[in-house]
Amino acid sequence: MTTIGIIILMVLGMLLIMAELFFLMGGSIAIGLAGLAILGVGVYQIFMIHGMMAGCIALLGSTIGGVGMTLAAFRMMSTRDIGLREQIDGRVNEVDHTLVQVDDVGLAYGDLKLGGQIKVMGEIMDAESEDGFIAKGTKVIVTKVTSNKVFVKKLEEDK
């Protein structure tokens, strides 16, 4: 094997190990092991063709490079935020009390079959009917607002 072929083997082995450590982050051990095997073949070829001194230098260099890459990968993984960068408030169906208050009048945005949607102050929100079924387009009045629900009933208009 020529010197250029050995260099290509060594570089390919290091690239595969780097891909495993930095991009896959240990997700596919097979790629890292393949890189290690290719690197080992390259070092073995240096020992066989260029002698003991060149082989020891190649072995020492690849070992130092591998340990350095491993330490850099661990440092990068420990400081990198993998996943969410900031904490998100995970509450669901929270009612904004600045948008809707008791005695606000709105329209049933869809049929309220116990639950559904209403439109109040230009905002569409989930609501629960206290009167049972309320047809779409019926005027409703907000009777109660809790932290996660808006309760409505049909608006009884004066005759």
GROMACS elastic network, one bead per residue, 0.5 to 0.9 nm:
[ bonds ]
;  ai    aj funct       b0    kb
    1     4     6  0.82732   500
    1     5     6  0.61775   500
    1     6     6  0.68796   500
    1    45     6  0.75026   500
    1    49     6  0.80314   500
    2     5     6  0.51437   500
    2     6     6  0.63912   500
    2     7     6  0.87236   500
    2    49     6  0.87328   500
    3     6     6  0.50896   500
    3     7     6  0.61883   500
    3     8     6  0.86025   500
    3    46     6  0.82202   500
    3    49     6  0.87775   500
    3    50     6  0.89861   500
    4     7     6  0.50444   500
    4     8     6  0.61424   500
    4     9     6  0.86388   500
    5     8     6  0.50594   500
    5     9     6  0.62452   500
    5    10     6  0.87169   500
    5    42     6  0.85472   500
    6     9     6  0.50227   500
    6    10     6  0.62170   500
    6    11     6  0.86205   500
    6    41     6  0.84796   500
    6    42     6  0.52822   500
    6    43     6  0.79738   500
    6    45     6  0.68473   500
    6    46     6  0.71556   500
    7    10     6  0.50869   500
    7    11     6  0.61017   500
    7    12     6  0.84457   500
    7    42     6  0.73786   500
    8    11     6  0.51700   500
    8    12     6  0.59514   500
    8    13     6  0.84518   500
    8    42     6  0.84264   500
    9    12     6  0.51389   500
    9    13     6  0.60486   500
    9    14     6  0.86224   500
    9    38     6  0.61162   500
    9    39     6  0.63405   500
    9    41     6  0.75630   500
    9    42     6  0.54438   500
    9    43     6  0.89053   500
   10    13     6  0.51515   500
   10    14     6  0.62451   500
   10    15     6  0.86098   500
   10    35     6  0.88330   500
   10    38     6  0.69714   500
   10    40     6  0.81513   500
   10    41     6  0.82464   500
   10    42     6  0.54144   500
   10    43     6  0.74677   500
   10    62     6  0.83139   500
   11    14     6  0.51388   500
   11    15     6  0.60644   500
   11    16     6  0.86305   500
   11    39     6  0.78123   500
   12    15     6  0.50339   500
   12    16     6  0.61969   500
   12    17     6  0.86361   500
   12    35     6  0.69927   500
   12    38     6  0.73047   500
   12    39     6  0.75488   500
   13    16     6  0.52753   500
   13    17     6  0.63138   500
   13    18     6  0.86348   500
   13    32     6  0.85106   500
   13    34     6  0.73809   500
   13    36     6  0.59704   500
   13    37     6  0.73390   500
   13    38     6  0.50094   500
   13    40     6  0.82065   500
   13    42     6  0.83581   500
   14    17     6  0.50816   500
   14    18     6  0.60334   500
   14    19     6  0.85265   500
   14    35     6  0.62818   500
   14    36     6  0.76379   500
   14    38     6  0.85876   500
   14    39     6  0.68013   500
   14    62     6  0.81709   500
   14    65     6  0.84192   500
   14    66     6  0.76905   500
   15    19     6  0.60437   500
   15    20     6  0.85634   500
   15    35     6  0.72572   500
   16    19     6  0.50172   500
   16    20     6  0.62253   500
   16    21     6  0.86821   500
   16    31     6  0.62003   500
   16    32     6  0.59922   500
   16    33     6  0.85750   500
   16    34     6  0.72854   500
   16    36     6  0.80119   500
   16    38     6  0.89990   500
   17    20     6  0.50808   500
   17    21     6  0.62104   500
   17    22     6  0.85405   500
   17    31     6  0.70905   500
   17    33     6  0.76857   500
   17    34     6  0.80958   500
   17    35     6  0.51983   500
   17    36     6  0.67678   500
   17    66     6  0.79836   500
   17    69     6  0.85356   500
   18    21     6  0.51047   500
   18    22     6  0.57633   500
   18    23     6  0.76201   500
   18    32     6  0.79434   500
   18    35     6  0.86643   500
   18    66     6  0.86698   500
   18    69     6  0.70369   500
   18    70     6  0.85113   500
   18    73     6  0.86233   500
   19    22     6  0.54822   500
   19    23     6  0.51596   500
   19    24     6  0.63600   500
   19    25     6  0.81039   500
   19    31     6  0.79149   500
   19    32     6  0.77034   500
   20    23     6  0.59561   500
   20    25     6  0.58190   500
   20    26     6  0.58603   500
   20    27     6  0.74494   500
   20    28     6  0.68780   500
   20    29     6  0.71941   500
   20    30     6  0.87094   500
   20    31     6  0.61730   500
   20    32     6  0.52500   500
   20    35     6  0.87329   500
   21    24     6  0.61694   500
   21    26     6  0.59562   500
   21    27     6  0.88067   500
   21    32     6  0.76892   500
   21    69     6  0.76895   500
   21    70     6  0.68557   500
   21    72     6  0.89837   500
   21    73     6  0.58206   500
   21    74     6  0.83344   500
   22    25     6  0.54501   500
   22    26     6  0.83783   500
   22    69     6  0.86979   500
   22    70     6  0.89593   500
   22    72     6  0.87722   500
   22    73     6  0.58384   500
   22    76     6  0.82417   500
   22    77     6  0.84391   500
   23    26     6  0.84629   500
   23    27     6  0.89439   500
   24    27     6  0.52088   500
   24    28     6  0.66279   500
   24    29     6  0.89898   500
   25    28     6  0.80208   500
   25    73     6  0.78358   500
   25    74     6  0.89653   500
   25    77     6  0.78725   500
   26    29     6  0.59756   500
   26    32     6  0.81083   500
   28    31     6  0.60289   500
   28    32     6  0.73312   500
   29    32     6  0.52555   500
   29    33     6  0.61576   500
   29    34     6  0.85874   500
   30    33     6  0.50506   500
   30    34     6  0.60196   500
   30    35     6  0.85516   500
   31    34     6  0.50632   500
   31    35     6  0.61964   500
   31    36     6  0.86127   500
   32    35     6  0.50658   500
   32    36     6  0.61751   500
   32    37     6  0.86368   500
   33    37     6  0.60971   500
   33    38     6  0.85722   500
   34    37     6  0.50493   500
   34    38     6  0.61355   500
   34    39     6  0.84653   500
   35    38     6  0.51531   500
   35    39     6  0.60353   500
   35    40     6  0.84841   500
   36    39     6  0.50496   500
   36    40     6  0.60613   500
   36    41     6  0.86924   500
   37    41     6  0.62616   500
   37    42     6  0.86726   500
   38    41     6  0.51191   500
   38    42     6  0.63092   500
   38    43     6  0.87695   500
   39    42     6  0.50704   500
   39    43     6  0.62994   500
   39    44     6  0.86131   500
   39    62     6  0.79736   500
   40    43     6  0.51350   500
   40    44     6  0.60729   500
   40    45     6  0.85504   500
   40    59     6  0.85945   500
   41    44     6  0.50099   500
   41    45     6  0.61009   500
   41    46     6  0.86601   500
   42    45     6  0.51161   500
   42    46     6  0.63463   500
   42    47     6  0.88021   500
   42    58     6  0.88365   500
   43    46     6  0.50864   500
   43    47     6  0.63628   500
   43    48     6  0.87573   500
   43    55     6  0.62348   500
   43    56     6  0.85543   500
   43    58     6  0.61564   500
   43    59     6  0.61136   500
   43    62     6  0.84113   500
   44    47     6  0.51069   500
   44    48     6  0.62733   500
   44    49     6  0.86786   500
   44    55     6  0.73007   500
   44    59     6  0.88271   500
   45    48     6  0.50399   500
   45    49     6  0.59620   500
   45    50     6  0.79882   500
   45    55     6  0.81681   500
   46    49     6  0.53127   500
   46    50     6  0.52966   500
   46    51     6  0.68409   500
   46    52     6  0.83481   500
   46    54     6  0.65740   500
   46    55     6  0.51269   500
   46    56     6  0.88694   500
   46    58     6  0.74152   500
   47    50     6  0.57715   500
   47    52     6  0.55813   500
   47    53     6  0.79880   500
   47    54     6  0.67084   500
   47    56     6  0.75954   500
   47    58     6  0.86031   500
   48    51     6  0.59660   500
   48    52     6  0.80330   500
   48    55     6  0.79595   500
   49    55     6  0.88326   500
   50    53     6  0.78842   500
   50    54     6  0.59148   500
   50    55     6  0.69916   500
   51    54     6  0.57658   500
   51    55     6  0.61144   500
   51    56     6  0.86947   500
   52    55     6  0.50778   500
   52    56     6  0.60705   500
   52    57     6  0.86145   500
   53    56     6  0.52461   500
   53    57     6  0.62872   500
   53    58     6  0.86820   500
   54    57     6  0.51147   500
   54    58     6  0.61382   500
   54    59     6  0.85462   500
   55    58     6  0.50834   500
   55    59     6  0.60166   500
   55    60     6  0.84834   500
   56    59     6  0.50067   500
   56    60     6  0.59561   500
   56    61     6  0.83554   500
   57    60     6  0.51549   500
   57    61     6  0.59481   500
   57    62     6  0.84884   500
   58    61     6  0.50709   500
   58    62     6  0.60023   500
   58    63     6  0.83942   500
   59    62     6  0.52900   500
   59    63     6  0.60292   500
   59    64     6  0.85781   500
   60    63     6  0.51136   500
   60    64     6  0.61184   500
   60    65     6  0.84659   500
   61    64     6  0.52321   500
   61    65     6  0.60158   500
   61    66     6  0.84746   500
   62    66     6  0.59097   500
   62    67     6  0.85013   500
   63    66     6  0.50826   500
   63    67     6  0.61169   500
   63    68     6  0.84122   500
   64    67     6  0.52337   500
   64    68     6  0.59870   500
   64    69     6  0.85303   500
   65    68     6  0.50620   500
   65    69     6  0.60785   500
   65    70     6  0.85502   500
   66    69     6  0.51311   500
   66    70     6  0.61134   500
   66    71     6  0.86286   500
   67    70     6  0.50567   500
   67    71     6  0.61692   500
   67    72     6  0.85493   500
   68    71     6  0.52202   500
   68    72     6  0.61221   500
   68    73     6  0.85434   500
   69    72     6  0.50487   500
   69    73     6  0.60249   500
   69    74     6  0.86119   500
   70    73     6  0.50717   500
   70    74     6  0.62158   500
   70    75     6  0.85629   500
   71    74     6  0.51674   500
   71    75     6  0.61030   500
   71    76     6  0.85084   500
   72    75     6  0.50671   500
   72    76     6  0.60224   500
   72    77     6  0.85463   500
   73    76     6  0.50392   500
   73    77     6  0.60636   500
   73    78     6  0.85591   500
   74    77     6  0.50989   500
   74    78     6  0.61150   500
   74    79     6  0.86837   500
   75    78     6  0.52255   500
   75    79     6  0.63300   500
   75    80     6  0.85002   500
   76    79     6  0.53795   500
   76    80     6  0.58441   500
   77    80     6  0.52686   500
   77    81     6  0.78929   500
   77    82     6  0.78430   500
   78    81     6  0.79192   500
   79    82     6  0.89298   500
   81    84     6  0.68679   500
   81    85     6  0.60761   500
   82    85     6  0.77832   500
   84    87     6  0.69213   500
   84    88     6  0.83596   500
   87    90     6  0.87920   500
   89    92     6  0.88421   500
   91    94     6  0.66732   500
   92   148     6  0.78489   500
   93   126     6  0.81419   500
   93   147     6  0.83579   500
   93   148     6  0.52233   500
   93   149     6  0.73075   500
   94   146     6  0.88266   500
   94   147     6  0.58927   500
   94   149     6  0.74824   500
   95    98     6  0.87759   500
   95    99     6  0.82534   500
   95   100     6  0.81121   500
   95   125     6  0.84347   500
   95   126     6  0.89582   500
   95   145     6  0.78563   500
   95   146     6  0.73758   500
   95   147     6  0.56536   500
   95   148     6  0.51308   500
   95   149     6  0.64715   500
   95   150     6  0.74914   500
   96    99     6  0.56739   500
   96   100     6  0.69939   500
   96   147     6  0.81217   500
   96   148     6  0.87593   500
   97   100     6  0.54314   500
   97   101     6  0.63572   500
   97   145     6  0.77463   500
   97   146     6  0.87194   500
   97   147     6  0.81717   500
   98   101     6  0.73460   500
   99   120     6  0.79626   500
   99   121     6  0.71561   500
   99   123     6  0.75705   500
  100   103     6  0.88959   500
  100   104     6  0.66962   500
  100   120     6  0.69629   500
  100   121     6  0.75917   500
  100   123     6  0.88141   500
  100   142     6  0.80228   500
  100   145     6  0.77662   500
  100   150     6  0.82578   500
  101   104     6  0.58075   500
  101   142     6  0.69399   500
  101   143     6  0.84552   500
  101   144     6  0.77565   500
  101   145     6  0.66272   500
  101   150     6  0.88374   500
  102   105     6  0.88261   500
  102   141     6  0.77898   500
  102   142     6  0.50354   500
  102   143     6  0.53234   500
  102   144     6  0.56305   500
  102   145     6  0.65539   500
  102   150     6  0.89597   500
  102   151     6  0.89721   500
  103   141     6  0.57147   500
  103   142     6  0.50766   500
  103   143     6  0.61562   500
  103   144     6  0.83664   500
  104   120     6  0.71839   500
  104   121     6  0.82206   500
  104   140     6  0.84503   500
  104   141     6  0.57324   500
  104   142     6  0.54294   500
  104   143     6  0.83303   500
  105   119     6  0.88623   500
  105   120     6  0.65268   500
  105   121     6  0.82211   500
  105   139     6  0.69674   500
  105   140     6  0.57468   500
  105   142     6  0.64711   500
  105   155     6  0.78394   500
  106   109     6  0.87843   500
  106   118     6  0.67159   500
  106   119     6  0.54841   500
  106   121     6  0.71724   500
  106   122     6  0.87360   500
  106   138     6  0.84505   500
  106   139     6  0.57169   500
  106   140     6  0.53178   500
  106   141     6  0.63192   500
  106   142     6  0.79504   500
  107   110     6  0.86527   500
  107   117     6  0.89020   500
  107   118     6  0.56374   500
  107   119     6  0.53289   500
  107   120     6  0.68056   500
  107   136     6  0.76336   500
  107   137     6  0.55000   500
  107   138     6  0.55708   500
  107   140     6  0.55833   500
  107   141     6  0.83957   500
  108   111     6  0.65735   500
  108   112     6  0.70091   500
  108   116     6  0.79727   500
  108   117     6  0.63154   500
  108   119     6  0.63853   500
  108   120     6  0.89478   500
  108   134     6  0.72560   500
  108   135     6  0.68894   500
  108   136     6  0.50059   500
  108   137     6  0.50523   500
  108   138     6  0.54230   500
  108   139     6  0.64202   500
  108   140     6  0.65552   500
  109   112     6  0.84170   500
  109   116     6  0.78630   500
  109   117     6  0.53368   500
  109   119     6  0.56853   500
  109   124     6  0.74458   500
  109   125     6  0.88495   500
  109   135     6  0.88586   500
  109   136     6  0.57134   500
  109   137     6  0.62103   500
  109   138     6  0.84019   500
  110   116     6  0.64138   500
  110   117     6  0.58012   500
  110   118     6  0.69747   500
  110   134     6  0.86071   500
  110   135     6  0.70094   500
  110   137     6  0.71361   500
  111   114     6  0.89116   500
  111   115     6  0.83072   500
  111   116     6  0.63563   500
  111   117     6  0.76367   500
  111   133     6  0.72704   500
  111   134     6  0.58340   500
  111   137     6  0.81330   500
  111   138     6  0.88724   500
  112   115     6  0.50577   500
  112   117     6  0.68624   500
  112   118     6  0.83982   500
  112   127     6  0.79646   500
  112   128     6  0.71882   500
  112   129     6  0.63780   500
  112   132     6  0.76116   500
  112   133     6  0.55639   500
  112   135     6  0.64041   500
  112   136     6  0.73062   500
  113   116     6  0.66104   500
  113   128     6  0.82825   500
  113   129     6  0.73188   500
  113   132     6  0.63168   500
  113   134     6  0.66396   500
  113   135     6  0.83378   500
  114   127     6  0.84809   500
  114   128     6  0.55122   500
  114   130     6  0.71914   500
  114   131     6  0.78370   500
  114   132     6  0.52986   500
  114   133     6  0.60988   500
  114   134     6  0.80626   500
  115   126     6  0.73330   500
  115   127     6  0.57705   500
  115   129     6  0.59768   500
  115   132     6  0.87685   500
  115   133     6  0.87166   500
  116   125     6  0.84136   500
  116   126     6  0.56725   500
  116   127     6  0.55344   500
  116   128     6  0.63632   500
  116   129     6  0.79571   500
  117   124     6  0.65776   500
  117   125     6  0.54357   500
  117   127     6  0.54529   500
  117   128     6  0.80779   500
  118   123     6  0.81333   500
  118   124     6  0.56389   500
  118   125     6  0.56261   500
  118   126     6  0.63401   500
  118   127     6  0.63115   500
  118   136     6  0.88778   500
  118   140     6  0.81585   500
  118   152     6  0.88956   500
  119   122     6  0.60207   500
  119   123     6  0.53805   500
  119   125     6  0.64646   500
  119   126     6  0.88804   500
  120   123     6  0.53529   500
  120   124     6  0.65328   500
  120   125     6  0.78233   500
  121   124     6  0.84577   500
  125   150     6  0.82987   500
  126   149     6  0.73313   500
  126   150     6  0.69731   500
  127   149     6  0.62751   500
  127   151     6  0.56690   500
  127   152     6  0.67924   500
  128   132     6  0.88361   500
  128   149     6  0.71592   500
  128   150     6  0.61794   500
  128   152     6  0.61964   500
  128   153     6  0.85187   500
  129   132     6  0.56631   500
  129   133     6  0.71305   500
  129   134     6  0.72493   500
  129   150     6  0.86863   500
  129   151     6  0.58518   500
  129   152     6  0.50933   500
  129   153     6  0.56377   500
  129   154     6  0.83458   500
  130   133     6  0.87321   500
  130   143     6  0.86013   500
  130   151     6  0.65352   500
  130   152     6  0.59954   500
  130   153     6  0.54064   500
  130   154     6  0.85782   500
  131   134     6  0.73518   500
  131   152     6  0.79427   500
  131   153     6  0.54896   500
  131   154     6  0.69885   500
  132   153     6  0.83477   500
  134   137     6  0.87084   500
  134   138     6  0.67841   500
  134   140     6  0.85787   500
  134   153     6  0.79565   500
  134   154     6  0.69954   500
  135   138     6  0.58093   500
  136   139     6  0.88474   500
  137   140     6  0.89745   500
  138   154     6  0.70752   500
  138   155     6  0.80158   500
  139   153     6  0.86929   500
  139   154     6  0.61884   500
  139   155     6  0.55607   500
  139   156     6  0.86010   500
  140   152     6  0.61313   500
  140   153     6  0.55021   500
  140   156     6  0.85083   500
  141   151     6  0.85433   500
  141   152     6  0.54346   500
  141   153     6  0.57091   500
  141   154     6  0.63459   500
  141   155     6  0.54514   500
  141   156     6  0.88351   500
  142   145     6  0.74916   500
  142   150     6  0.69907   500
  142   151     6  0.58838   500
  142   153     6  0.68136   500
  143   150     6  0.78584   500
  143   151     6  0.56276   500
  143   152     6  0.52600   500
  143   153     6  0.69318   500
  144   149     6  0.82550   500
  144   150     6  0.60901   500
  144   151     6  0.50982   500
  144   152     6  0.70906   500
  145   148     6  0.78145   500
  145   149     6  0.60009   500
  145   151     6  0.62403   500
  145   152     6  0.89803   500
  146   149     6  0.52023   500
  146   150     6  0.63962   500
  146   151     6  0.83058   500
  147   150     6  0.84587   500
  152   155     6  0.87872   500
  153   156     6  0.88819   500
  156   159     6  0.89829   500
